[in-house]
């Protein structure tokens, strides 16, 4: 119910109480006196109703019990016309100056859920907003927009969780409901040596380096966000010139969920272990124009997973920067790929430094492909022939060249029971030979991973 309606109903109710017959209550006075008294009561309610929201916020923010710091109370300009760096930085310092008892990780102060509210404004800043070097946790910045000024340093990010200490400094920091415009000067968010950080419902644009950089630390979760160097919905004439990285992960145990990267040279770059991408939509830059949707650049046993993602005119590239030719523990399953029928494979191997020689527990399977070349580590095939040899060629499907680690086959013949044997696996083709000529169909299943076998 609207407040005005509530006041009118309250006014009417009071009128009924005081005006139910002139002689109902002794000493009430005349009818005109009662009406005058009701008008005064109504005016007092309406006067309370029009107190300005900004005054209400000011009163709340200066209260000693408040744990919410409002950007406008510190003099930040919500129109974005003047520089708000100093005001916003002071608000962050004040938020970190009021810890509560107890700790998070050893040495990280619990700030008790204190917040910096941007009050729905757009603020221009000329240098990064940094969390204090002393560290802390249980803190949120939310509810507004930040835009880099024309002289913002090009090698920095609008918001930086970065301490001079090499140890973990920040825990349980939340960046939520933010629109970040890097103004083609640097990046959006940098999360360095932090743990259990959440980036939720953020829109990061106009970066030249990284939309989001995650370096070191553990368990940064990016979800329900939109990231793009240029604001577009595809088929952009500038696409060949797109640069930068949407999300750059240089660390372990992070998750990206329900995120769209709509313009960047690389959608998501992973240089770490045990990271998971789920529901990520990359149409950042077509492979034919030099773009990469998801770039796995991690040596050794990585255990990175790409699940239920949609790569639109772009794909996945795997590389071993250690120059040892090792790829282990990678899952790319249950994704969708769409392209322009130019023969671009959904997963590519970057073997320019060193060919892959040690391959273990790499699973690329159950992907849905349209307009691109299917690549998989598991394949099935059948062929009919009348003779003594049958060959099923998987070279156009299997991801790794000349590598089959497991074969299962059945030779389906008619009334005859010929003897048969597996003769050859070279070139990712399976050849079976029988001792006598026979009309038969060879059914084969091959696997390039040792996962599940002993």
N, C-alpha and C positions, 0 to 999 in steps of 0.2 A: 504494500500500500504506500502511495506517495505521501511524503511528510505533510504537504499542504492539506491533503484529504484528511489525514489523521487529526490535524489541528482543527479543521472545521467540525469533524465529528465530535471532538472533545468539547468544542465551544457549544455545539448544540446540546450535548449531554448536560453540560453545566447549566445551560439555560433551562432545561427541563427540570433540573434539580431545584434551582432557585425560583423558577416561575410556575410551579405546579400549584396554581391557586394562590391568591395574594395572602390568605390567612393560614397557609399550611404551617409556617414556622413563625413564632412570635419574634418581633423585633427585626425582621428582615428589611423592612422599609417598603417604599412605594415601588411600583412596577418600573417607573422610569429610572429609579436609583439602581435597580437590579440590572437593567439593560446597560447602563453606564458602567457598572462594575464589570460586566462580562466583556465589554469592549476593551477595557483596560487590560484584562487578563489575556485576551486574544492578541493585543498589540505586543504584550511582553513576550509571548511565545514566538511571534513572527520576528521580533527583534533578535532573538537568540538564533533563529534559523538562518539569518543572513550574515553571520560572522564569516569572514573570508577564509577559504581553505588555506591560503598562504599563512595567515596569522595563526590558524590552528596548528599548522605544521611547525611554525616557529616556536610556539608554546611547547609543543611536544618535544622538539629537538633539544631545547635548552633544559628540559627537565633532567634532573640528575639520574632518574631511573630509566631514561630512554637508551635503547641499544641500537637505534636506527639513526644514521647520520644522513641528512639530506643535502644534496649538492648545492641547491639554491640557498640554503642557510649559510653557506660558506662564501657566498658571493659569486658562485659560478654562473656564467651567462647561458641560460637554456636555449637562447636563440642561435648560438654558434657564431655570433658576430665578433666577440672579443675573446681573447685567450683565457681559458679557464684552468690552465695547468696548475698554477699555484693553489687555487682554491680546492681543486679535487685532490691534489697531493696532500694538502693539509687535512682534509677529511679522512683520508686513508691513515695518516699518522695518528690522528685522534682515535680512530677506531682501534688501532693496535695498542693504544695507550691504556686500555681498560680491560685487562685480562681478568679471568675468574680463577678460582682455585682448581687445581687438577691439571693434568697434561694430556696431550695426545701421545705422539711418539716421544721418546726420551729427548728432552731439550727443546721441544716445540710447545709453545704456550697456547693454552686453550682460550680463545677470545669469546667463547660462549654464544656464538651465533650472531655476533654484531654484523650490521649491514651498512653498505653505502648505497643509498637509493638515488638514482639519477633523475627522479621526478619527471620522467617522460620527456626530458629535454635533449637537445643536440648540443654537444660541447666541443669546441675547437681546442686542441692541445698542440703544443709546440715541442714537447718531448715526452718520452714514455711515462705512463703512470706505473710506478714501481712500488711493490710492497716493501716495507722496511727491512733492512738487513738483519734485524734481530730475529726475524722469522715469526711464525705464528700459524694458527689454524682455526677452523670453524668460523669462516668469514665469507661474506657474499657481496659482490657488486652486481647490481641488476637495474633494469627498468629504464633504459635510455640509449642514446647514441653518442659515439665519439668520432671525431673527424680530425685527421692530421692537417696541420697548418702547411702553408707553402714552404716553410723552412724546417719542417720536421726532418730529423736525421734519417737518411735513406737506408741505414744498416740496423735500424732498431724496429721495435714493435709497439703498437699503441698501448697494450697492457703487457707488463713483464713480471712474471713470477721468477725472479732471479736474484740470488744473494751472492755476495762476494765469497761466502763460505762454500767449500766444496762438499760439505755434508748436506743432508736433507734439511731444509729450512721451513718448508710450508706443507701443511697437511689439511685436507678437507676444505679447500678453497673452491667456491662456486662462482662461476661467471654465467649469468643467466639473463635471457631476454635483452640482449644487447645487439645493436647494429653498429658495426665498426667499418669506417671508411678510411682506408690507408692513403687515399688521395695520390696513389702511385708513388708513394714515398715509404718504402720499407714494408713491414708486415703487420699482421693483425694482433695475434696473441702468441706470447712465448711462455711456455711452462718448462722451467729448468730445475732439475733436482727437487721436484715436488712429488708428493704422494697423495693418492686418493683425491684428485682434482676432477671437478665436473665442469664441462662446457656444454651448456644446454640452451637450445633455441636461440642461437646466435647467427647473425647474417654478416659475413666478412667479405668485403669487396675492395677492389682497386689496390691490391697489394702487388709488389714487384718481387718480393722474396718468398715468404711463406704466408699463407692465410693463417695457419696454426702451426707452430713449431713445438714439438714435445721432445725434450732432450734429457736423458737421465731419469732418475726417479722411478716411480712405479704407479701403475693404475690410474692413468688419466683417461677419463671417459668423455668422449665427444658424441653428442647425440642430438637428433632433431635439428640440424643446422644446415645452412646454405652458404656455400663458399664459391667465389668466383672473382677472377681478376677483372673481367669486364661483365657488365650486367647484360645478359643475353639469354635466349632460350634455344640457341642452336642456329646453324646455317648463317653464322655471322661472317661478313666479309673480312673481318680482322682476325679470323681464327688462326691463320697461318703464323701470325705474330704473337699469339698468346705465349706468355712466359710464366715463370714462377711455379711454386708447388702449392697445391691446395692444402694438404695436411702432410707435414714432414715429421715422421716418427723415428727418432734416434734413441730407442730405449725398449724396455721389455714390459710385457703384461698390460698393454693398453688396449682399449676397445673403441671402435668407431661404429656407431649404430644409427641407421636411418638418416644418413647425411647425403646431400647432393653437392657434387663438385661440378659446376657448370662452365667454368672456363679457367684453364691453367695449362701449362705445358705438361705437367705431371699431376694427376689427380691425387693419389696417395703414394708417398714414398715410405717404405719400411726398411729401416736398418736396425733391426733388433730381433728379439725372440718373444714367442708366446703372445703375439698380438692377434687380435681378431677383428675382422671387418664383416659386418652383417647389415644387409639392406642398404648398401652404399650404391648410389646411382652416379656413374661417371659419364658425362658427355663433354669433358673438359677440352679435348682437342683430338681430332681424328688421327688415327695411326698413320694414315696416308699423308698427313701433313706434319708428321714428326712427333705427335703426341703419344703419351703413355697413360693409360687409365690407372693401373696399379703396378708399382715397380717394387719387386721384392729384391732387395740388395743386401742380403744377409748371409754370412758364411756359416757353415757348420749346421748343427742340429737346431733349427730355428723354431719349429712348431708354430709357424704362422698359419692362420686360417682365413680363407675368403669364402664366405657362405652367403647364399641367397642375395647376391649383388646383381646389379644390372649395368653392364658396360656397353655403352651406346657409341658405335663407330670407333671404339677403342678397345684395348685388351690388357693382358697381363704380361709383364716381362720379368724373367728370373735371371739373376746374375750372382756370381760369387766374387766379391771384391777381394777375397784373400788370395786369389790366383792359384788356389789349390784344386779347383774343379770339383767342389763338394756341394751337394744340395741334399738336405735331409729334413724330414719332418715338416712338409708343406702340404696343406689341404686346400684345394680349389674345387669346391663341389656345390651343386645345386644353384648355379648362377645362370643368368641369361645374358646372351651376347647378341648384338645386332649390328650389321654393317652394310656396306654398299656393293657387295658382290664383286669386290676387286681382289679377292683371294687372301686377305689379311687373316692370319691365324689368331685364334682367341688367346693363346698363350705362346709367347716367344722366348727363346733361350738366347741370352746375350753371352756368347762364347768367344767374344773378340779378344779377351785377355787369356782365357784358358778353357779348353773344352771340359765338359763335365765328365769325370771318370768315376766318382763315387756318388752313387744315387741310391738313397734308401728312404723308405716310408714317405714317398711323394705320391700323392693321390690327386689326380685330375680326372673327375668323372661326374656323370649325371648332370651335365651342363646342357642348356637349351640354346641352340645356335641358329641364327638366321642371317644370311648375307655375309658370313665369315667362315673360315676354315676350322672345322672341329679338330681339336687336339685333345688327346686323352692318354692316360697311362693304363687304361683297361679297354679292351676291344673284343668284339665278337665278329665272326664271319663264317660264311658257308660257301662251298663251291661244288658243283656237280661235274663229274667227268666219267668217261668210259676208257679205262686204261689201267696203268699201274702206278701213276703218280698224280698227286693233287697238291696244289699250292694256293694258299690264301695269303695275299699281300696286304699287310697292315701299315706299310710305310707312309701312306698319306694321312693316317689317323694318329698313330702313336707319337707321343711328344718327343721322346729321346731317340736319337738315331741308333740303329743297330743294337737295340737292347730289349731282349725279352727274357724275363727272369722266371716266368712260370707259364706252362702251357697245359691246357686240358683239351683233348680232342676225341671225337667219335667218328668212326667211318661207318656210315649207314649204307649197307649193301642190301641186295635182294635175297635170293635163296642161298647164295654162296656164303662160305665162311672163310674169306681169305686171311692169310697172315699179313700183318701190316706193322710198320714201324715209323717213328718220327725220324726223318733223315736230316733236316736242315732248319736253322732259325736265322741265318744271316740276312742282313738287310731288312729286318723286321718282317720277313716272310716265312711262313710255316709250310714245310713240305713233308708230306707223308707218302710212303711207298708201300705197295702190296706185292706179294710174291707171284700173283697171277692177274691177268687182265680181268677187270670187273667194272660193272656200271654201279657207281656209288656216289654218295654225297659226303663230303668232309665238313664237319662242324668243329670250329675252333674257338677257344677262349684264351686270351693272352693277358698277361699282367706285367708291367714294368716295375712294380714295387714289390718289395719283400714283405710288406706289411701283412701280418696274419699268417705267414708261412714259417715253417721251422726246417 
